[in-house]
Amino acid sequence: MAEALDKKKIRKVFRDVQKHLAIAQLIRRFSTNKEDIRKTALRQVELSNCRTVLELGCAFGAFTEALKGKLHPEAAITGIDIIPEYEPFFLDACRRAGYVGHFISSGIDRIKKYPTGSFDLVICSYALYFFPDIIPEIARVLKQGGYFITITHSHKDMREMVGIVKKILRQNNLLQENQRLPIEIIFEQFSAENGSRLLHPFFGKISTIDFRNTLVFQSEEIDHFLDYFQFKKSFFLMGTDAHKKTIINQLMQELQNTAMKKNLVTMCKDDKIFICSHPIIAED
C-alpha cells in the first residue's frame, strides 16, 4: 500500500482536467445537499480586507472562484498544484472571481519558500489529506489576523463503494481481511474525524461545520455512477495487483447488480469544514 500517496499515481488520476471537471459536475448533480460547500465555508468569515491568498492543491480553482466579491478589490491569489495542466483553468477561475491570479506547479513544498506571515488567507479543499505534514508551514505563512479554511472528507466517504471493492478483491484473494484500500489510507491522513486533532497544535482557534451529503443514483442513472468509479478506481486499486481487466469487469458488474437490485445506489459524501485562525508558529 506504499503506493497510496505516489505522486505519479495522483498525477495520472487528475491530469485529465476535463474529466475532473465533469466528475465535479456529476457530484453536484447527484448530491442530496445542493448547497455549495465552499460558499458555506466562506459565509462564516469576513474577508473584505484580504489582499494575499494562497490556494493549496488548487486544481481548476473551484474554491478560488467562490471568493468572488469576498476579498479586497486588489487581492491576488496564488494557486499551487502538482499538475501543470490546471494552470489555464485556475487563471480563468481567478478572472471570473475578479482577482489577479498566479499559478505554481512545482509542488506543495513551494510553501516553504514564502516568508513568515505572507498570506491573509490560505484555502484548501479536498487535498490536505495528500500533504498533512505541511500544516505547520500553513500556520507559519498565515498572518496573525488571517484565516486558514480547509474542507475534507469523512473517513466514511464512499463507504458503499469501498465495501463492494473489498468484497471483489477478497473473492479474488487480492486483499487480506483487515487490509485497507488506498482510498481509506489517503482519507485518514486528514479527515473530518481527525482534522481538529491535527490542526490544534498550530492554530489557537478552530471552528468546524459538518456538511452532510449523499450521492443518489437511480437505476437508470447507473452509467453516471460507473463513470464516477472509473475516475476514482486507481485510488481503490493501486497497490493491490488488481488492475487486471477481469477484476475491473467483476467490479463493474457488481456495481451494476447492486443498482438493479435496489433500483438505486446511494453513496456517503459527508464532509467537514475547518476554519482556523490565530496561527501558532512551531519553534525550531
C-alpha positions, 0 to 999 in steps of 0.5 A: 500500500506504499503506493497510496500517496505516489505522486505519479499515481495522483498525477495520472488520476487528475491530469485529465482536467476535463474529466475532473471537471465533469466528475465535479459536475456529476457530484453536484448533480447527484448530491442530496445537499445542493448547497455549495460547500465552499460558499458555506465555508466562506459565509462564516468569515469576513474577508473584505480586507484580504489582499494575499491568498494562497490556494493549496492543491488548487486544481481548476480553482473551484474554491478560488472562484467562490471568493468572488466579491469576498476579498479586497478589490486588489487581492491576488491569489496564488494557486499551487498544484502538482499538475501543470495542466490546471494552470489555464483553468485556475487563471480563468477561475481567478478572472471570473472571481475578479482577482489577479491570479498566479499559478505554481506547479512545482509542488506543495513544498513551494510553501516553504519558500514564502516568508513568515506571515505572507498570506491573509488567507490560505484555502484548501479543499479536498487535498490536505489529506495528500500533504498533512505534514505541511500544516505547520508551514500553513500556520507559519505563512498565515498572518496573525489576523488571517484565516486558514479554511480547509474542507475534507472528507469523512473517513466514511466517504464512499463507504458503499463503494469501498465495501463492494471493492473489498468484497471483489478483491477478497473473492479474488484473494487480492486483499487480506481481511483487515487490509485497507484500500488506498482510498481509506489510507489517503482519507485518514491522513486528514479527515473530518474525524481527525482534522481538529486533532491535527490542526490544534497544535498550530492554530489557537482557534478552530471552528468546524461545520459538518456538511452532510451529503449523499450521492443518489443514483437511480437505476437508470442513472447507473452509467453516471455512477460507473463513470464516477468509479472509473475516475476514482478506481486507481485510488481503490486499486493501486497497490493491490495487483488488481488492475487486471481487466477481469477484476475491473469487469467483476467490479463493474458488474457488481456495481451494476447488480447492486443498482438493479437490485435496489433500483438505486445506489446511494453513496456517503459524501459527508464532509467537514469544514475547518476554519482556523485562525490565530496561527501558532508558529512551531519553534525550531 
